[in-house]
Amino acid sequence: MTHVKSLGNSLKGKDRLTWRNIAEDAFEGDDNYIQFSPGMRKGEEREFFVLLDEGEKIGRACATVDKEWIEKKGEKIGFIDDFTILPDHKKDGSILIKHCLSVLKDKGLDGVFVRNNGFPALQVEGFEHPPPAYLPYNPPFYVDLFLDDGFQREKEWHNIHLKLSSIKEEDIFVGEKRLKDLKMEVIKLNLRDKRAVKEYSDLVHRTFIGHFGFNPREFIAGYDTFFKRIFTRITTRIMRFQIYVGKYKGKDGKMVIYFSFFPDINVFFKSLREKGKNPFGLIAMLKLMLGGAKKIKRAKVGSIGLDENIRNIGVASDMLGYGLNLVAKEGYDEIDTGVMLAENLPVLRIVEKIAERWGIEEVILMKYCTLSYNFSP
């Protein structure tokens, strides 16, 4: 008989291995799959579940209450995280989904979002391409499973993958001129400057809270101890994590733009798998940090945003070529833009226009969709 079993509020020992093995079995033969779990953030409460069929482990999912989301966004929303089901048992996926919904409803929530790799959406197009790090990756039938159980489509998101070639000087000049007109400058964030780091973290928080309920750079917000500061500086340097900020000139110039990017670690882990090596665990991470990151030629945008006071005046479009040039100067020949709202058509069109003007060899579009469930009658 098919039934759901709880693994409790955290994964340890054999349970952690079980969790990982279910995903490995579900994605067996899929060369593009790289297992990733974002881990728990501050303020999250989770319960982990596995789906069993006559003792065989055929699925997994996590019911999550994110207090940060509830507090900051004012929405009593829960999440189904890390949903995975073996393809041969996809008809049983509804059992797991309904169980998670029941658990979250009993906690007094108003609704539920599906999250994959920490992002509140599932992939709906572009499955034939290797997924960028930290973005959703799932079989196409997952979307139908949730829709069949009463979930609704909400926001649509796009990730654009570009193969870079030559950079057009005129596009760089447009960005430089806009900075000059605004009396601004773009500089690398000084991780030694606690005040600058705090200002950057607050800016990211303001721009991201509306979409995701959290600050993706929240580890910097806790930049309050000597050892934490040293650790952040070292890992940022080793992992080639680049953070640029735009600020008004002058001693106390306000920070109003940020742009970060890093090597797409999925490229490295995928290369290990292709060589028959284990892409998981401490050894793989050590290999990545001790030289692996330097060999990656595919960049991933970490975050990008503008203060509300300079939005809707064409700054983003003018700065796009300038920003992509910063990536190219670091030695990358490919880049993923990260998720952008599909309704933000001007930005998408600008990216496509820049790609055409630069003679970019290939533009790949991946699409994602936020799925929501409402407990209200």
Sequence and secondary structure as in RCSB ss.txt:
>XXXX:A:sequence
MTHVKSLGNSLKGKDRLTWRNIAEDAFEGDDNYIQFSPGMRKGEEREFFVLLDEGEKIGRACATVDKEWIEKKGE
KIGFIDDFTILPDHKKDGSILIKHCLSVLKDKGLDGVFVRNNGFPALQVEGFEHPPPAYLPYNPPFYVDLFLDDG
FQREKEWHNIHLKLSSIKEEDIFVGEKRLKDLKMEVIKLNLRDKRAVKEYSDLVHRTFIGHFGFNPREFIAGYDT
FFKRIFTRITTRIMRFQIYVGKYKGKDGKMVIYFSFFPDINVFFKSLREKGKNPFGLIAMLKLMLGGAKKIKRAK
VGSIGLDENIRNIGVASDMLGYGLNLVAKEGYDEIDTGVMLAENLPVLRIVEKIAERWGIEEVILMKYCTLSYNF
SP
>XXXX:A:secstr
 EEEEEEESS  HHHHHHHHHHHHHHTTT TT         TTEEEEEEEEEETTEEEEEEEEEEEHHHHHHH  
 EEEEEEEEE GGGGGGHHHHHHHHHHHHHTTT SEEEEEBTTBS EEEE TTS   TTS    THHHHHHHHTT
 EEEEEEEEEEEE     HHHHHHHHHHHHHTTEEEEE  TT HHHHHHHHHHHHHHHHHHHSS TTHHHHT  S
HHHHHHHHHHHHHTT EEEEEEESSTT  EEEEEEEEE HHHHHHHHHHTT   SHHHHHHHIIIIIGGG  EEE
EEEEEE GGGTTSSHHHHHHHHHHHHHHHTT SEEE   EETT HHHHHHHHHHHHHHT S EEEEEEEEEEEE 
  
